[in-house]
Every structure is written in structure tokens, then in C-alpha cells.
Amino acid sequence: MLEAKKQGLVIYDLARDYGLGKAQKMFGKFAEEIGGENIIISAKYTPFTHYKKDCVRKSLAKDLADFKRSYVDIYWLHLPTDIDQHLAEIIELYKEGKIRNIGVSNFTLEECRLSKRILDKAGIQLYGVQNHYSLISREWEKNGLLDWCKENGISFWAWAVLEEGMLTDPRVKTKFSLMKFFMNRQKRKMRELYKVMIAVAKRHDITVPQVAEAYCANKGVVPICGCRKPKQVSELADAVNIKLTSGEIRKLEEAADKSGAKVLGADIFRMFVRKKRR
Ligand SMILES: NC(=O)c1ccc[n+]([C@@H]2O[C@H](COP(=O)([O-])OP(=O)(O)OC[C@H]3O[C@@H](n4cnc5c(N)ncnc54)[C@H](OP(=O)(O)O)[C@@H]3O)[C@@H](O)[C@H]2O)c1
């Protein structure tokens, strides 16, 4: 966290279901130690169940107590369950000054359009969409969501830009994780893509994961990366300023499409979305 602050990366993306609230407490302590000003907090409400009155209010109150702040900078509705009701409560909290910007996460284009209509009615701009996007998972670009965001001045944040470590250098040994173990089969499909990534990395004197991060930034997408080490943070800070050529982008995309590798899937969390009540 300290390295991120040093590098000028001041946005921290959290949700209560990541680490069961532990990150919020760590973050509050960190912000207190360094003086919390100029830190942008991005937090979320995850509706695992149907809407219940005051559910967002209660969750945000816990967040704010942990952050030791009276507001969050960006607040995302993490899943498209009972969109109208959840957004109505988020709008109330926005009007009370507890939320500065509203975003939606894991939403389809249709669900984003609906959210925008709801927010427009309240006179609030939809701040952003936070979905899964990476070099090998570009469904949201292909189906028009990315363009729709750009046309409407809505920022698009990508999670799992490194596909949980799959879009990193295959020659570098990393710590074992169950996720990586299950995904290793995909690595065989990605041999040609790795070759292109290594060539681009060489040309810019950067690392392979930086190519994946720079790719997103060059597509006008905000890459959210799961940096576990200070070095990964400084690499990310540098990567977002690297200008790839249109030829490099085309070669990366061609190799990614040819690989047929599917790691997480663009809409992996659809299974958690509750069906509309009749
Ligand atoms: N909105 C949503 O539904 C949603 C869902 C998931 C995630 N997110 C957000 O997206 C963030 C990132 O997701 P993620 O952590 O799951 O996936 P990720 O960024 O694709 O992958 C994280 C892994 O990449 C490796 N890594 C990171 N930087 C690296 C670098 N410079 N060089 C080499 N390896 C590097 C780390 O591996 P090692 O452990 O081997 O170092 C880490 O375990 C989360 O922290 C969260 O804020 C949002």
C-alpha cells in the first residue's frame, strides 16, 4: 500500500467479500498512519441475496467505520441483482454525501443502460463500469459495452487484467496457488501469445505482465491489478504510461484470439445474480 502511495497510485479497490472485511480494517489503519488525504477509496456493495431495506446503508456504515472516513469516493453495486432497489438506496446515500461517485460492476450492456437511466432520473452521472477484461477476455469490447462507456463519458475499469497470474511471464516461477494449478492447462494454448508478449516486452524494455497492463491502458481501460508485492506496484505505475503501437496491439489481439484460451470468462459471476422476483 505504501509503495502504491509513493508511486502516485492512490486508488484502492475493496469489497467486504474480499477477505471478509479484513482489508477495510487494514486500510483504515494504513490511512491513519500516513494521513488519509489524497487517497481514493473504491468500495462495493455485493448483493448476494435479494434486496432488503437498508442493506446497503448497513454495509456502507461498516465500511466507513473501518475506513475512519465519512464518505467513499466511488461505490459500486457489485452484482446486477434487484438493480432498481439497490440503486435507489445508493442514490439516497449519495445525496447524504456518503458516496461521491456511483458505479456498477459485472453488469451487461443492457443492465448498464438501465442503471444509467435510473441515475439520470436522479440527476447523477453513472461514474463507471467495473467488469472482467483482459487481453484474452475482450467480450465487453466485442459486444459494444466499452464503446458505450466511452460515448457516455463513463469510465471502464478492468479486473483480473493479469488473469490471476496467467498473463505473466511463463519463464518466471511464481508462488503456488490453487487457482494457478487449475489454470495451468490454458498456458499450453497461450504459447504463441507469450511469444508476442515477450517480443513486445523486449522492444519497450518492460516485463511481460507490464505488456498486459499497458495493453489495457492503451485501450482506454483502467487496469485494476492484484499487486501483492511492492515491485508489482511500481511495474503497474510504469506500465500505464507505455505507448504501444497499433501494430503491436493488433499482433497481441490476433495471438490472443488464436489461442482460444478462456481463463475466467467475462461474466463469471452471473451465477450469483438473483433472478427477478415475479
Ligand atoms: N469487481 C469485481 O467483481 C472484481 C472481481 C475480482 C477482482 N476485482 C478487483 O481486481 C483486482 C485484481 O484482481 P485479481 O488479483 O483477482 O487478479 P489479477 O490482477 O489478474 O492477478 C493477480 C495476480 O497477478 C500477479 N501479479 C500482479 N502483478 C504482477 C506483476 N507486476 N508481475 C507478475 N505478477 C503479478 C500476482 O501473482 P503472485 O501472487 O504470483 O505474485 C497476483 O496473484 C482485485 O484486487 C479487486 O480489487 C474485482
The ligand as an SDF file (V2000), in Angstrom:
LIG
                    3D

 48 52  0  0  0  0  0  0  0  0999 V2000
  -15.4870   -6.2330   -9.4390 N   0  0  0  0  0  0  0  0  0  0  0  0
  -15.2340   -7.4990   -9.3360 C   0  0  0  0  0  0  0  0  0  0  0  0
  -16.1460   -8.3420   -9.4310 O   0  0  0  0  0  0  0  0  0  0  0  0
  -13.8500   -7.9740   -9.0900 C   0  0  0  0  0  0  0  0  0  0  0  0
  -13.5470   -9.3600   -9.1260 C   0  0  0  0  0  0  0  0  0  0  0  0
  -12.2210   -9.7560   -8.9200 C   0  0  0  0  0  0  0  0  0  0  0  0
  -11.2470   -8.8010   -8.6820 C   0  0  0  0  0  0  0  0  0  0  0  0
  -11.5710   -7.4860   -8.6240 N   0  0  0  0  0  0  0  0  0  0  0  0
  -10.5510   -6.4450   -8.3760 C   0  0  0  0  0  0  0  0  0  0  0  0
   -9.4700   -6.6550   -9.2550 O   0  0  0  0  0  0  0  0  0  0  0  0
   -8.2600   -6.7680   -8.5090 C   0  0  0  0  0  0  0  0  0  0  0  0
   -7.3050   -7.6850   -9.2410 C   0  0  0  0  0  0  0  0  0  0  0  0
   -7.8240   -8.9730   -9.3850 O   0  0  0  0  0  0  0  0  0  0  0  0
   -7.0030  -10.2820   -9.0900 P   0  0  0  0  0  0  0  0  0  0  0  0
   -5.9910  -10.0550   -8.0360 O   0  0  0  0  0  0  0  0  0  0  0  0
   -8.0160  -11.3220   -8.8460 O   0  0  0  0  0  0  0  0  0  0  0  0
   -6.3380  -10.6530  -10.4800 O   0  0  0  0  0  0  0  0  0  0  0  0
   -5.0600  -10.2210  -11.3190 P   0  0  0  0  0  0  0  0  0  0  0  0
   -4.6650   -8.8200  -11.0730 O   0  0  0  0  0  0  0  0  0  0  0  0
   -5.3440  -10.6330  -12.7080 O   0  0  0  0  0  0  0  0  0  0  0  0
   -3.9530  -11.2390  -10.8150 O   0  0  0  0  0  0  0  0  0  0  0  0
   -3.3210  -11.1350   -9.5870 C   0  0  0  0  0  0  0  0  0  0  0  0
   -2.0420  -11.9730   -9.6010 C   0  0  0  0  0  0  0  0  0  0  0  0
   -1.1610  -11.4450  -10.5440 O   0  0  0  0  0  0  0  0  0  0  0  0
    0.1490  -11.4760  -10.0850 C   0  0  0  0  0  0  0  0  0  0  0  0
    0.7750  -10.1760  -10.3410 N   0  0  0  0  0  0  0  0  0  0  0  0
    0.3230   -8.9520  -10.0630 C   0  0  0  0  0  0  0  0  0  0  0  0
    1.1570   -8.0040  -10.5280 N   0  0  0  0  0  0  0  0  0  0  0  0
    2.1610   -8.6750  -11.1220 C   0  0  0  0  0  0  0  0  0  0  0  0
    3.3500   -8.2720  -11.7790 C   0  0  0  0  0  0  0  0  0  0  0  0
    3.6600   -6.9880  -11.9810 N   0  0  0  0  0  0  0  0  0  0  0  0
    4.1750   -9.2400  -12.2300 N   0  0  0  0  0  0  0  0  0  0  0  0
    3.8760  -10.5330  -12.0750 C   0  0  0  0  0  0  0  0  0  0  0  0
    2.7650  -10.9690  -11.4640 N   0  0  0  0  0  0  0  0  0  0  0  0
    1.9250  -10.0530  -10.9960 C   0  0  0  0  0  0  0  0  0  0  0  0
    0.1330  -11.8320   -8.6300 C   0  0  0  0  0  0  0  0  0  0  0  0
    0.6870  -13.1260   -8.5920 O   0  0  0  0  0  0  0  0  0  0  0  0
    1.7560  -13.6110   -7.4930 P   0  0  0  0  0  0  0  0  0  0  0  0
    0.9120  -13.9710   -6.3110 O   0  0  0  0  0  0  0  0  0  0  0  0
    2.3580  -14.7960   -8.1660 O   0  0  0  0  0  0  0  0  0  0  0  0
    2.7020  -12.5010   -7.2530 O   0  0  0  0  0  0  0  0  0  0  0  0
   -1.3330  -11.8840   -8.2690 C   0  0  0  0  0  0  0  0  0  0  0  0
   -1.6350  -13.0510   -7.5270 O   0  0  0  0  0  0  0  0  0  0  0  0
   -8.6900   -7.2440   -7.1180 C   0  0  0  0  0  0  0  0  0  0  0  0
   -7.7540   -6.8970   -6.1620 O   0  0  0  0  0  0  0  0  0  0  0  0
  -10.0140   -6.4970   -6.9560 C   0  0  0  0  0  0  0  0  0  0  0  0
   -9.7780   -5.1890   -6.4760 O   0  0  0  0  0  0  0  0  0  0  0  0
  -12.8480   -7.0700   -8.8410 C   0  0  0  0  0  0  0  0  0  0  0  0
  1  2  1  0
  2  3  2  0
  2  4  1  0
  4  5  1  0
  4 48  2  0
  5  6  2  0
  6  7  1  0
  7  8  2  0
  8  9  1  0
  8 48  1  0
  9 10  1  0
  9 46  1  0
 10 11  1  0
 11 12  1  0
 11 44  1  0
 12 13  1  0
 13 14  1  0
 14 15  2  0
 14 16  1  0
 14 17  1  0
 17 18  1  0
 18 19  2  0
 18 20  1  0
 18 21  1  0
 21 22  1  0
 22 23  1  0
 23 24  1  0
 23 42  1  0
 24 25  1  0
 25 26  1  0
 25 36  1  0
 26 27  1  0
 26 35  1  0
 27 28  2  0
 28 29  1  0
 29 30  1  0
 29 35  2  0
 30 31  1  0
 30 32  2  0
 32 33  1  0
 33 34  2  0
 34 35  1  0
 36 37  1  0
 36 42  1  0
 37 38  1  0
 38 39  2  0
 38 40  1  0
 38 41  1  0
 42 43  1  0
 44 45  1  0
 44 46  1  0
 46 47  1  0
M  CHG  2   8   1  16  -1
M  END
$$$$
